[in-house]
Amino acid sequence: MQEKRLPVKTEYYTDETADEFSSAVIIPKKIDGDYRYIRDGFFGRLARFICYRLLATPLAWLYCKCKLKWKVKNRQVLKGVKGGYFLFANHTQETADAFIPSLACMPKKVSIIVHANNVSMPVMGKITPYMGALPLPDTLQAAKNFKAAIALRYGQGHCIAIYPEAHIWPYYIGIRNFSAKSFRYPVEYNAPCFVMTTTYQKRRRGIKPKAVTYLDGPFYPDRDLPAKEQAQRLRDRVYETMRSRAALSSCEYIAYRPKEKEE
């Protein structure tokens, strides 16, 4: 009989849609109208090739394989999809979540919608834009540039990866509630959507679980509905798909429990 492993740590939350459990302490810079989302000049394309393909991809593979014993399942659902698409994923790793979409969707290029933290780090913040990071905007002009960048990358056939939970809960084996806000993008472009759910499984040896990522889809907007209802319907299908895959986790490494309210 296999010994039951208890969580090594318990975290307590008050709001599953707002609490953050990342250990990184970064002061985000303001993403205003001066931020360059598109860097497609000669040197920009050269920097992207070096950072994305020559450096990040092999390092990402080594990191995910060695630390997480990561594997992906059901990748065949991506075959036969021409052009761009949107990928919605659960947010359970501080570092690996920057890598997993690119590894799971290879050889397709991936652009990831991120928090400004990801482009604010002293060294890596200069590199992540060339790895596909698209930081959320803080001003109206930046929002216009951000929207134009998504349209361009989607038109170029990229995968646009989104973490709708927004906040990182390392090794969380559930799916947190999230809004339909980010689903307006596939509705606008009538684009296919895929779901990427990372689960955690027991290892034969060691305490930390291994990561197994599942891909599902495609799901399309229902054009018979108003735009807002299309986004909500997509959100609900993605959420339920994530929940069904998350139920396959067999190891709770970090437990997350609601904080008791003080009387």
C-alpha positions as CSV (number, residue, x, y, z in Angstrom):
1,M,0.0,0.0,0.0
2,Q,1.4,3.4,-1.0
3,E,2.0,5.8,1.8
4,K,-0.2,8.9,1.7
5,R,1.9,12.0,1.4
6,L,0.6,15.1,3.2
7,P,1.2,18.6,1.9
8,V,4.6,20.0,3.0
9,K,3.2,23.5,3.4
10,T,-0.2,25.2,3.8
11,E,-1.0,28.7,2.5
12,Y,-4.0,30.6,3.7
13,Y,-5.9,33.0,1.4
14,T,-8.6,35.5,1.8
15,D,-9.6,36.1,-1.9
16,E,-8.9,33.5,-4.5
17,T,-9.1,36.0,-7.3
18,A,-6.7,38.6,-5.8
19,D,-4.2,36.9,-3.5
20,E,-0.7,36.4,-4.8
21,F,1.8,33.7,-3.6
22,S,4.8,34.5,-5.8
23,S,8.0,34.9,-3.8
24,A,9.4,37.5,-6.2
25,V,9.6,41.1,-5.0
26,I,9.5,43.3,-8.1
27,I,8.5,47.0,-8.4
28,P,6.6,47.0,-11.7
29,K,7.3,49.9,-14.1
30,K,4.5,51.8,-15.7
31,I,3.5,50.5,-19.1
32,D,2.5,53.7,-20.9
33,G,2.4,54.9,-24.5
34,D,6.2,54.9,-24.8
35,Y,6.5,51.2,-24.2
36,R,7.5,49.3,-27.4
37,Y,5.4,46.2,-27.8
38,I,6.6,45.5,-31.3
39,R,10.3,45.1,-32.0
40,D,10.3,43.7,-35.5
41,G,13.2,45.6,-37.0
42,F,16.3,43.6,-38.1
43,F,18.0,43.8,-34.7
44,G,14.7,43.1,-32.9
45,R,14.1,39.9,-35.0
46,L,17.8,38.9,-34.5
47,A,17.4,39.4,-30.7
48,R,14.2,37.4,-30.7
49,F,15.8,34.5,-32.6
50,I,18.8,34.4,-30.2
51,C,16.8,34.9,-27.0
52,Y,13.7,32.7,-28.0
53,R,15.2,29.9,-30.0
54,L,18.9,29.6,-29.2
55,L,18.8,30.4,-25.4
56,A,15.3,30.2,-23.9
57,T,14.0,27.1,-25.6
58,P,16.8,24.7,-24.6
59,L,17.1,26.2,-21.2
60,A,13.3,26.0,-20.7
61,W,13.3,22.3,-21.8
62,L,16.1,21.5,-19.3
63,Y,14.5,23.4,-16.5
64,C,11.1,21.8,-16.9
65,K,12.4,18.3,-17.5
66,C,15.0,18.4,-14.7
67,K,13.1,20.3,-12.0
68,L,9.5,19.3,-12.7
69,K,9.9,16.1,-14.7
70,W,7.4,17.8,-17.0
71,K,5.6,16.1,-19.8
72,V,2.7,17.2,-22.1
73,K,-0.2,15.1,-23.2
74,N,-2.9,15.4,-25.9
75,R,-0.6,17.6,-28.0
76,Q,-2.3,16.2,-31.1
77,V,-5.3,18.6,-30.7
78,L,-3.0,21.4,-32.0
79,K,-2.3,19.6,-35.3
80,G,-4.2,20.9,-38.3
81,V,-4.9,24.3,-36.8
82,K,-3.7,26.9,-39.3
83,G,-2.9,30.4,-38.2
84,G,-3.0,31.9,-34.8
85,Y,-5.0,30.8,-31.7
86,F,-5.5,31.6,-28.0
87,L,-4.3,29.4,-25.2
88,F,-5.7,29.7,-21.7
89,A,-3.8,28.1,-18.8
90,N,-3.8,27.7,-15.1
91,H,-1.1,29.7,-13.2
92,T,0.9,27.4,-10.9
93,Q,4.6,28.0,-11.5
94,E,6.7,31.1,-11.0
95,T,9.3,30.3,-13.6
96,A,8.0,27.4,-15.6
97,D,4.8,29.1,-16.6
98,A,6.9,31.4,-18.8
99,F,8.3,28.3,-20.6
100,I,5.6,25.7,-20.8
101,P,3.4,27.4,-23.5
102,S,6.4,27.6,-25.8
103,L,7.4,24.0,-25.2
104,A,3.8,22.6,-25.5
105,C,3.1,24.5,-28.7
106,M,6.3,24.0,-30.5
107,P,7.2,24.9,-33.3
108,K,4.5,27.7,-33.2
109,K,5.8,31.0,-31.9
110,V,4.1,32.1,-28.6
111,S,3.4,35.5,-27.2
112,I,2.3,35.6,-23.6
113,I,0.2,38.3,-21.9
114,V,2.0,39.1,-18.7
115,H,2.0,41.4,-15.7
116,A,4.4,44.4,-15.9
117,N,6.6,42.6,-13.4
118,N,7.9,40.4,-16.2
119,V,9.4,43.3,-18.1
120,S,10.6,45.2,-15.0
121,M,13.4,42.9,-13.7
122,P,16.9,44.5,-14.0
123,V,18.3,41.9,-16.5
124,M,15.6,39.5,-17.5
125,G,13.2,42.4,-18.0
126,K,15.2,43.4,-21.0
127,I,15.1,39.9,-22.5
128,T,11.5,38.8,-21.9
129,P,10.0,41.1,-24.6
130,Y,12.1,39.2,-27.1
131,M,10.7,36.0,-25.7
132,G,7.2,37.1,-26.5
133,A,6.1,38.9,-23.3
134,L,3.2,41.4,-23.9
135,P,2.7,43.3,-20.6
136,L,-0.7,44.6,-19.6
137,P,-1.1,48.3,-20.3
138,D,-1.5,51.1,-17.7
139,T,-2.6,54.0,-19.9
140,L,-5.1,54.5,-22.7
141,Q,-2.4,54.9,-25.4
142,A,-0.6,51.8,-24.1
143,A,-3.9,49.9,-24.3
144,K,-4.2,50.9,-28.0
145,N,-0.6,49.7,-28.6
146,F,-1.3,46.5,-26.6
147,K,-4.4,45.7,-28.7
148,A,-2.5,46.4,-31.9
149,A,0.3,44.0,-30.8
150,I,-2.2,41.2,-30.1
151,A,-3.8,41.8,-33.5
152,L,-0.4,41.7,-35.2
153,R,0.9,38.6,-33.5
154,Y,-2.4,36.7,-34.0
155,G,-2.3,37.7,-37.7
156,Q,1.3,36.4,-37.9
157,G,0.0,33.0,-36.7
158,H,1.3,33.2,-33.1
159,C,-0.2,31.4,-30.1
160,I,-1.4,34.1,-27.7
161,A,-1.1,32.6,-24.2
162,I,-3.2,33.9,-21.3
163,Y,-3.3,33.0,-17.6
164,P,-6.8,34.2,-16.7
165,E,-6.3,33.4,-13.0
166,A,-3.7,36.3,-13.1
167,H,-2.0,35.4,-9.8
168,I,0.5,32.7,-9.2
169,W,-0.4,29.9,-6.7
170,P,2.6,27.5,-6.8
171,Y,1.6,23.8,-7.2
172,Y,-2.1,24.5,-6.7
173,I,-4.2,21.5,-7.8
174,G,-7.5,23.3,-8.1
175,I,-8.8,25.9,-10.5
176,R,-9.5,29.4,-9.2
177,N,-12.4,31.5,-10.4
178,F,-11.7,33.9,-13.1
179,S,-13.6,36.5,-15.2
180,A,-14.6,36.4,-18.9
181,K,-12.6,39.6,-19.5
182,S,-9.7,38.1,-21.3
183,F,-12.0,36.0,-23.6
184,R,-13.0,39.1,-25.5
185,Y,-9.9,38.7,-27.6
186,P,-10.8,35.4,-29.3
187,V,-14.3,36.7,-29.7
188,E,-13.1,39.8,-31.5
189,Y,-11.0,37.6,-34.0
190,N,-13.4,34.6,-34.0
191,A,-10.3,32.7,-33.1
192,P,-9.9,29.1,-31.9
193,C,-9.1,28.6,-28.2
194,F,-7.2,25.8,-26.5
195,V,-6.9,24.9,-22.8
196,M,-3.6,24.1,-21.1
197,T,-3.9,22.6,-17.6
198,T,-0.9,21.6,-15.6
199,T,-1.5,18.9,-13.0
200,Y,0.7,17.4,-10.3
201,Q,1.4,13.7,-10.0
202,K,3.2,11.7,-7.4
203,R,6.8,10.7,-8.1
204,R,8.2,7.3,-7.2
205,R,11.0,9.0,-5.3
206,G,11.2,12.5,-3.8
207,I,8.6,14.8,-2.2
208,K,8.0,17.2,-5.0
209,P,5.4,16.1,-7.6
210,K,6.0,15.9,-11.3
211,A,4.1,18.2,-13.6
212,V,1.9,16.8,-16.4
213,T,0.3,19.3,-18.8
214,Y,-2.9,18.5,-20.8
215,L,-4.0,20.3,-23.9
216,D,-7.7,20.4,-24.9
217,G,-9.7,22.1,-27.7
218,P,-10.3,23.8,-30.0
219,F,-13.2,25.8,-28.7
220,Y,-14.8,28.5,-30.8
221,P,-16.9,31.5,-30.1
222,D,-20.6,31.0,-30.7
223,R,-21.4,33.6,-33.3
224,D,-25.1,33.3,-32.7
225,L,-24.7,35.1,-29.4
226,P,-23.9,38.7,-28.5
227,A,-20.2,39.4,-28.0
228,K,-20.5,39.5,-24.2
229,E,-22.3,36.2,-24.0
230,Q,-19.8,34.7,-26.4
231,A,-17.0,35.6,-24.1
232,Q,-18.9,34.2,-21.1
233,R,-19.7,31.0,-22.9
234,L,-16.0,30.5,-23.9
235,R,-14.9,31.3,-20.3
236,D,-17.3,28.7,-18.9
237,R,-16.1,26.0,-21.3
238,V,-12.5,26.7,-20.6
239,Y,-13.1,26.8,-16.8
240,E,-15.0,23.4,-16.8
241,T,-12.3,21.8,-19.0
242,M,-9.6,23.0,-16.6
243,R,-11.5,21.7,-13.6
244,S,-11.9,18.2,-15.2
245,R,-8.2,18.0,-16.0
246,A,-7.1,19.4,-12.6
247,A,-9.1,16.6,-11.0
248,L,-6.4,14.2,-12.4
249,S,-3.8,15.6,-9.9
250,S,-2.7,12.9,-7.5
251,C,-0.4,14.9,-5.2
252,E,-1.0,18.0,-3.2
253,Y,2.4,19.5,-2.5
254,I,1.2,22.9,-1.2
255,A,-2.3,23.1,0.3
256,Y,-4.3,26.3,0.0
257,R,-7.0,26.9,2.5
258,P,-9.4,29.8,3.1
259,K,-8.4,32.0,6.0
260,E,-10.9,31.9,8.8
261,K,-12.7,35.3,9.3
262,E,-12.2,37.0,12.6
263,E,-15.3,37.3,14.7
